[in-house]
Amino acid sequence: DIGCGSSAGSDSDSGSVSGSFRVVLPARLLWDKGVQEFIDAARMLKGSVQSVEFEFLLAGDPDPGNPASVPVEVIRGWVSDGLVKWLGHLEDMPALFNSVDVVVLPSYREGLPKGLIEAGACGCALVTTDVPGCREVVINEVDGLLVTVKDAAALAGAIKRLADDFDLRQRLSRAARQKAVSQFDERIVIDKTLAVYKELSSSFLDASR
């Protein structure tokens, strides 16, 4: 099921204990996941905001068979420039989500973004784009922040807003966890699906009598 253990969504602020404000993009490293906008936002915030020590993380690998895959040498260049840390593919995503402050998915399009749902279940503050799929998981200002697609400045602004406003971050993260548990928990999805099958089979039996 979707979950991050009993500590997620508690009254204490889950996330970084290192003193830095940690922001992660968890996805396959494809351009249409908004990787360039994430890097541009990192460059803006690291270059202009002195009051917060930002740490930007990429959690995922490129997909060489996909024409939209970000080249490894480009990623390594960002790392050497100090813009981002590249974590690669991680098996224990709950541990990662419990160690960061904000989870970002500036994607151009999504189906149902499971990474955002898992992050919400871990009590993370969410920032994503106002596109189909993402807006089904996040309602702007209710359980996360939505930004315009392909807009690095808007993404940077949303991240900075969460860094500056602890109360907002707490409110959105708690709401995200509640939604993940109540609406997206896989057990609930399975139960709803079984209920539909049961109803359909009952209707079929009634009609055949």
N, C-alpha and C positions, 0 to 999 in steps of 0.2 A: 504494500500500500504506500501511499504518499505520506511521508513523514520524516522528521529529523530528530526524533527522540523527545524526551519529556521537557528538555530545557528550552526548546524553540518557543518563541512567542511569549516568554516570561516577562516579568516587569523589568528585569535588568536588560540593558541594551546589548543584544547579541551582536557579535561582530568583532572587529579588530581590537586586540588588546596591546598592539604594538605601538600605539600612539599615532600611527598614520591612518588616513581615511582610505580604506581599501575598496576598490571598485572592480568588479569582474565582469567580463563578457564570456559566458559559457556557451560555446557553439563550435560547430565545424568552421574552420577559418576560410570562409567564402566571402567574396566582396559583397554579395547581396545579404549577408548577415549584418551589414553595417560596420564592418571592421575598420574601414577607412575613417568613417565618422567618429568611431570610438577613439582612434589614434589622434585625429584632429582635435577632439575634445580634450584628450589628455595633454596635448601640446598647449592648448589654450590655458588650461587650468594650472599646469605646472609652471607655465611662463609668467602668469599674471597674478596668481593668488599666493600671497606670502603667509597668510594666517593659518593655512591648512597644508599639511604634508600629505599630498595625494599619492596613492600607490595604485597603478592600473595593472590589471592582470588579464591575460588571455588564457582561457582554459579550454583547450581543444587543439586538434591538429588540422592541417590542410587536407584536402581531398584531391590528390593529384589527377584522378580521373575526371574531375569536374572542371570545365573551362572557366568557372568562376573562382577556382581555388586561388588563395593568396600564395604567391611563391615563398618558399622557405627563406630565400636570401633576403626578401623584403622584410619578413618578420624579424630575422636576425639583425637587420639594420635598425629597426625600431628599438630592439633590445639594446644594441650597442649605443644608441642615442640616448638611452635612459628614459625612454617614454613609457615602456611597458615591461612587465615580466611575463615570460612565456612559460606556462606550466605544462603544456602538452595535454595529452589525454589523461584524465583522472578517473579512477574507478569509484573513489569515495567522494561523490559530489556533496552529500550532506555535511561532511567534515569541512569542505571548502566553504559552503554556504554559511556555516556557523562561524567562519573566521573572517567574513567580510562585512562591509557596511551597506553596500548597494550592489544589486545585480542589474546589469544593463543588457538589453537586447534591442539594438537599433536596426532591426531587420527590415528589409524592403517588402517582405511577404512571409507569411507562415501558414501552416495548417493549424494544429493546436500545439503551441510551444511548450513541450513538457518541461524544459529547463526552467521556464518562468514559473510554472506551477510548482515544481519541486523547490525552487528558491522561496516562493511564497509560503510553502508549507514549513520551511525552516525559519520563518519570521524575518525574511529579508525585505528591505525596501526595494521596490521595483521601479525601473525606468525602461520604457519601451516605446515603440513607434505606433502612431495612430493608423494602423493598417489592419486588414482582415487577419484574424487569428490572434494577434497580439491584443487587440481591443476587446476580444472575447475573454481574455484573462484579466486585463487591467481596465478599471474604470477610472478616468482621470480625476485626481484629487480625492478619490474614495479609498482605493487600495493600491495606489501607485501613481506614477506620473506618466502621461503620454506626451510625446513630442512629435513634431513634424518629421516625416521621413526625409532622409538625406540632408538633415540640417544639424551640422556639428555644433553650431553656436547654441541652438536650442537644447541639444543634449548636454553640453557643458553647463548651461544655465540650470538645468534640472538637477544635475549632479551637485553643483555648488549650493543650490537651494537646500538640498537634503543635508549637505555637510554643515551648513550654517544653522539649520533648524532641527534640533534634537527632537522636540515634541512632535513635529510633523513626521519625522522619520519613524518614530515610535508608533504614531497613530496609523500610518499607512502600512507598516510592517505587520501590526496586529490584525488589521483588516485583511491583508493579503493571506495571512495564515488561516484566518477563519474561513475565507472563501475557498482556499485550497482544500481544507479539510471537509467542508460542508458540500462543495459543489464538484470537486474534481477528484476526490479520493477514489481510487480504482475499485475499491469494494462497492462504493455507492454506484459507480457506473455499471459494474457487473450486475448488481441487484436490480437496477432499473431495466437493464437489458433483459434479464431473466423474467421480470414482471411483464414486460411487453410480450415476450414469447409465450408466457403462460396465458396471457389474455388472448393472444391470437389463436393459440391452440384450443382454448375453451370456446372461442367464437366458432372455430372450424368444427368442433365436435357438436356444438348446438345446431349449426347449420346442416350437418349431415344426418341429424336424427329425423 
